[in-house]
Amino acid sequence: MPTSFGEKLAATFERHGQLCVGIDPHASLLDDWGLPQTVDGLREFSFRVLEAVQGQVGIVKPQVSFFERFGSAGFAVLEEVAQRAQAANLTVIMDAKRGDIGTTMAAYFEAWLGKSAPFVCDALTVNPFLGLESLSDQMSDALERGKGLIVLVATSNPEGASIQKSSTQGETISAQLWRKLQTINGVTAAAGARFGSFGAVVGATLDVNAFGLSDLKVGQPIAATPILAPGFGAQGAELFDARRIFGNAADQVIFSVSRSVLSAGNLGLAGAIASAKLELEKGLAVD
């Protein structure tokens, strides 16, 4: 059995901390960096980010859409990025938010997490709103492959709130997803493992109580559900508030930053990442 995603994540936290840097080649960022709106500009931007993170952080999160807008040539760059990140021993979370049923979801799995996947990564963000059970086969396959799935649970976009906060049987949709993930991780994680292999996306700018996630801040000592938390920096959340936002669960959070460091440009990027990492360390040290 290969090393699980949860085990790899725990080792990454130990070596490099909990900061994750997004590889998000926004059109505006390419302009700000003085790079052309071409595949060459996309490649140059992405490789510079990979160079800047090495030795500082252990997790990167390419946003697939910014590669996809360049068509097949953009996907070819994403393959290169994934291979370079793997060679650098980085933990790679592909932010693709895939979700479907049956053979369609199986094909997505093969593209991203399968044995011959062109996009080499450790985990994939997925959309559960066709039913979390529609991902059951992929969860089993992920465990066999030592891979992870990170499920959208409570997102920061206002359009999603009405669905995620809606209740059935006295429990919000977000709360149901969170509870199911906790159960699945408790059953599937190795005995004594710090993290399970199935995570939750929870926006850092949200009032988790409003989504029915009041117990999230309690945290889990073993087989914890990893939390991927976007929203720091440009979206308004502060890394220094890590412990206040997530309570005891802060120790199981992947803190994602992108535009707040990427906007520093090529020359300032490494320094911006170092500053973000220091701010997070201070935030996690707060009692």
C-alpha positions as CSV (number, residue, x, y, z in Angstrom):
1,M,0.0,0.0,0.0
2,P,1.5,3.4,-0.9
3,T,1.9,6.2,1.5
4,S,-1.5,7.9,1.9
5,F,-2.2,11.5,1.1
6,G,-2.9,12.1,4.7
7,E,0.5,10.7,5.7
8,K,2.3,12.8,3.0
9,L,0.5,15.9,4.2
10,A,1.5,15.4,7.8
11,A,5.1,15.0,6.7
12,T,4.9,18.1,4.6
13,F,3.5,20.1,7.6
14,E,6.4,18.8,9.7
15,R,9.1,19.8,7.2
16,H,7.7,23.1,5.7
17,G,4.7,24.2,7.7
18,Q,1.1,24.7,6.6
19,L,1.4,27.4,4.0
20,C,0.2,26.6,0.5
21,V,1.0,28.8,-2.5
22,G,-1.4,29.0,-5.4
23,I,-0.1,28.9,-8.9
24,D,-2.7,31.2,-10.4
25,P,-1.6,32.8,-13.7
26,H,-4.4,35.5,-13.8
27,A,-4.2,37.5,-17.0
28,S,-3.7,40.7,-14.8
29,L,-0.8,39.0,-13.1
30,L,0.9,38.1,-16.3
31,D,0.6,41.8,-17.3
32,D,1.9,43.0,-13.9
33,W,4.9,40.7,-14.3
34,G,5.6,42.0,-17.7
35,L,4.9,38.7,-19.3
36,P,2.9,38.1,-22.6
37,Q,-0.6,36.7,-22.7
38,T,0.8,33.6,-24.4
39,V,1.7,30.0,-23.5
40,D,5.3,31.2,-23.2
41,G,4.2,33.8,-20.6
42,L,2.1,31.2,-18.8
43,R,5.1,28.8,-18.6
44,E,7.5,31.5,-17.5
45,F,5.2,32.7,-14.7
46,S,4.5,29.1,-13.4
47,F,8.2,28.1,-13.4
48,R,9.2,31.2,-11.6
49,V,6.6,30.5,-8.9
50,L,7.9,26.9,-8.5
51,E,11.4,28.3,-8.1
52,A,10.4,30.8,-5.4
53,V,8.5,28.3,-3.3
54,Q,11.2,25.6,-3.1
55,G,12.8,25.4,0.3
56,Q,10.1,27.7,1.8
57,V,6.8,25.9,1.5
58,G,5.9,22.3,0.7
59,I,2.5,22.7,-0.9
60,V,1.4,24.2,-4.2
61,K,-2.0,24.5,-5.7
62,P,-2.3,25.2,-9.4
63,Q,-5.6,26.7,-10.5
64,V,-6.4,24.6,-13.5
65,S,-8.7,27.2,-15.2
66,F,-5.8,29.6,-15.8
67,F,-4.0,26.9,-17.8
68,E,-7.2,25.7,-19.5
69,R,-7.9,29.1,-21.1
70,F,-4.8,28.5,-23.3
71,G,-6.3,25.2,-24.6
72,S,-4.2,22.1,-25.2
73,A,-1.0,24.1,-25.1
74,G,-2.0,25.4,-21.7
75,F,-2.6,21.9,-20.5
76,A,0.8,20.9,-21.8
77,V,2.3,23.6,-19.5
78,L,0.3,22.2,-16.6
79,E,1.8,18.8,-17.2
80,E,5.3,20.3,-17.1
81,V,4.4,22.2,-13.9
82,A,3.1,19.0,-12.3
83,Q,6.2,17.0,-13.2
84,R,8.6,19.7,-12.0
85,A,6.7,20.0,-8.7
86,Q,6.8,16.3,-8.2
87,A,10.5,16.2,-8.9
88,A,11.0,18.9,-6.3
89,N,9.1,16.8,-3.7
90,L,6.3,19.3,-3.4
91,T,2.8,18.3,-2.4
92,V,0.5,19.2,-5.3
93,I,-3.2,20.0,-5.0
94,M,-4.8,20.4,-8.3
95,D,-7.7,22.9,-8.0
96,A,-10.0,21.7,-10.7
97,K,-13.3,21.2,-8.8
98,R,-14.3,18.2,-10.8
99,G,-17.5,16.4,-10.1
100,D,-19.8,14.0,-12.0
101,I,-21.3,10.5,-11.8
102,G,-20.4,7.1,-13.0
103,T,-17.9,6.7,-15.9
104,T,-17.5,10.4,-16.3
105,M,-16.2,10.9,-12.8
106,A,-14.0,7.8,-13.3
107,A,-12.5,9.4,-16.4
108,Y,-11.8,12.6,-14.4
109,F,-10.0,10.4,-11.8
110,E,-7.8,8.8,-14.4
111,A,-6.9,12.2,-15.8
112,W,-5.8,13.6,-12.5
113,L,-5.1,10.7,-10.0
114,G,-4.8,7.6,-12.1
115,K,-1.7,5.4,-12.6
116,S,-1.0,7.1,-16.0
117,A,-2.5,10.5,-15.2
118,P,-0.9,13.2,-17.3
119,F,-1.3,15.8,-14.5
120,V,0.7,14.4,-11.7
121,C,-0.7,15.5,-8.3
122,D,-1.3,14.3,-4.8
123,A,-4.9,15.5,-4.4
124,L,-7.7,17.0,-6.4
125,T,-10.5,19.4,-5.4
126,V,-13.9,17.9,-6.2
127,N,-17.5,19.1,-6.2
128,P,-19.9,17.0,-4.1
129,F,-23.2,18.6,-5.1
130,L,-24.2,15.7,-7.2
131,G,-24.1,13.7,-3.9
132,L,-21.0,12.8,-1.9
133,E,-21.8,9.2,-2.6
134,S,-21.2,9.8,-6.3
135,L,-17.5,10.0,-5.3
136,S,-17.4,6.7,-3.4
137,D,-15.6,4.8,-6.1
138,Q,-13.0,7.5,-6.5
139,M,-12.4,7.6,-2.8
140,S,-11.7,3.9,-2.8
141,D,-9.4,4.3,-5.8
142,A,-7.7,7.3,-4.2
143,L,-6.8,5.2,-1.1
144,E,-5.3,2.5,-3.3
145,R,-3.2,5.1,-5.1
146,G,-2.1,7.0,-2.1
147,K,-4.0,10.1,-3.3
148,G,-6.5,12.5,-1.8
149,L,-9.8,14.3,-2.7
150,I,-10.6,17.7,-1.2
151,V,-14.3,18.3,-1.2
152,L,-16.1,21.6,-1.5
153,V,-17.9,22.0,1.9
154,A,-18.3,25.8,2.6
155,T,-17.1,28.2,-0.1
156,S,-16.7,31.9,0.1
157,N,-18.6,32.9,-3.0
158,P,-21.9,34.4,-2.0
159,E,-23.8,32.5,-4.7
160,G,-23.0,29.2,-3.0
161,A,-24.3,30.1,0.5
162,S,-28.0,29.5,-0.2
163,I,-27.3,25.9,-1.1
164,Q,-24.7,25.2,1.4
165,K,-26.6,26.7,4.3
166,S,-29.9,25.0,3.4
167,S,-31.0,22.4,5.8
168,T,-32.4,18.9,5.5
169,Q,-33.3,16.9,8.6
170,G,-32.2,19.7,10.8
171,E,-28.6,19.9,9.4
172,T,-27.1,22.1,6.8
173,I,-25.7,20.7,3.6
174,S,-22.2,21.9,4.7
175,A,-22.6,20.2,8.1
176,Q,-23.7,16.9,6.5
177,L,-20.6,16.9,4.2
178,W,-18.3,17.7,7.1
179,R,-19.7,15.0,9.3
180,K,-19.5,12.4,6.5
181,L,-15.9,13.3,5.7
182,Q,-15.0,12.9,9.4
183,T,-16.6,9.5,9.5
184,I,-14.9,8.4,6.3
185,N,-11.5,9.5,7.5
186,G,-12.0,7.8,10.8
187,V,-12.7,4.5,9.1
188,T,-10.2,4.7,6.3
189,A,-7.1,6.3,7.9
190,A,-4.3,4.1,9.2
191,A,-4.4,3.6,13.0
192,G,-3.0,6.6,14.8
193,A,-2.6,8.6,11.6
194,R,-2.7,12.4,12.1
195,F,-4.7,13.1,8.9
196,G,-7.2,11.2,6.7
197,S,-6.9,11.5,3.0
198,F,-10.2,13.3,2.3
199,G,-10.3,17.0,3.0
200,A,-12.7,19.9,3.0
201,V,-12.6,23.3,1.4
202,V,-13.7,25.9,3.9
203,G,-13.4,29.5,3.1
204,A,-11.3,31.5,5.6
205,T,-13.6,34.5,5.4
206,L,-16.8,32.6,6.4
207,D,-18.7,32.6,9.6
208,V,-18.6,28.8,10.0
209,N,-21.4,28.9,12.6
210,A,-23.7,30.3,9.9
211,F,-22.9,27.1,7.8
212,G,-23.7,24.8,10.7
213,L,-20.0,24.1,11.3
214,S,-19.7,25.2,14.9
215,D,-18.0,21.9,15.9
216,L,-15.3,22.4,13.2
217,K,-13.2,24.6,15.5
218,V,-12.9,21.8,18.1
219,G,-10.3,20.0,15.9
220,Q,-9.5,16.3,15.7
221,P,-6.4,14.7,17.3
222,I,-6.1,11.8,14.9
223,A,-7.5,10.9,11.5
224,A,-8.3,14.6,11.2
225,T,-10.1,15.9,8.1
226,P,-7.6,18.3,6.3
227,I,-9.1,21.7,5.7
228,L,-8.0,23.6,2.6
229,A,-8.7,27.3,3.4
230,P,-8.6,29.8,0.6
231,G,-9.3,33.5,1.3
232,F,-6.2,34.7,3.0
233,G,-4.6,37.9,1.7
234,A,-6.4,39.4,-1.2
235,Q,-9.8,38.1,-0.1
236,G,-9.5,39.7,3.4
237,A,-8.6,37.0,5.9
238,E,-5.3,37.5,7.8
239,L,-2.8,34.7,8.4
240,F,-2.1,36.2,11.8
241,D,-5.7,35.3,12.7
242,A,-5.3,31.6,11.9
243,R,-6.0,30.4,15.4
244,R,-8.9,32.7,15.9
245,I,-10.6,31.7,12.7
246,F,-10.2,27.9,13.0
247,G,-9.6,27.3,16.8
248,N,-8.0,23.9,17.5
249,A,-8.7,22.9,14.0
250,A,-6.0,25.4,12.8
251,D,-3.5,22.5,13.2
252,Q,-5.2,20.6,10.4
253,V,-5.6,23.6,7.9
254,I,-3.8,24.1,4.7
255,F,-3.5,27.9,4.5
256,S,-3.7,29.0,0.9
257,V,-2.3,32.2,-0.5
258,S,-2.1,33.3,-4.1
259,R,-2.6,36.9,-5.3
260,S,-1.4,38.4,-2.0
261,V,2.1,36.9,-2.7
262,L,2.0,36.6,-6.5
263,S,1.3,40.4,-6.8
264,A,4.8,41.0,-5.4
265,G,6.1,40.1,-8.8
266,N,9.0,37.9,-9.8
267,L,11.6,39.9,-7.8
268,G,9.5,40.2,-4.7
269,L,7.8,36.8,-4.7
270,A,10.3,34.9,-2.5
271,G,10.2,37.7,0.1
272,A,6.4,37.8,0.1
273,I,6.2,34.1,0.6
274,A,8.7,34.3,3.5
275,S,6.6,37.1,5.1
276,A,3.4,35.1,4.7
277,K,5.0,32.1,6.3
278,L,6.3,34.1,9.3
279,E,2.8,35.7,9.7
280,L,1.2,32.2,9.7
281,E,3.7,30.9,12.2
282,K,2.9,33.8,14.6
283,G,-0.8,33.2,14.1
284,L,-0.6,29.5,14.9
285,A,1.4,30.3,18.0
286,V,-1.4,32.5,19.5
287,D,-3.1,30.7,22.4
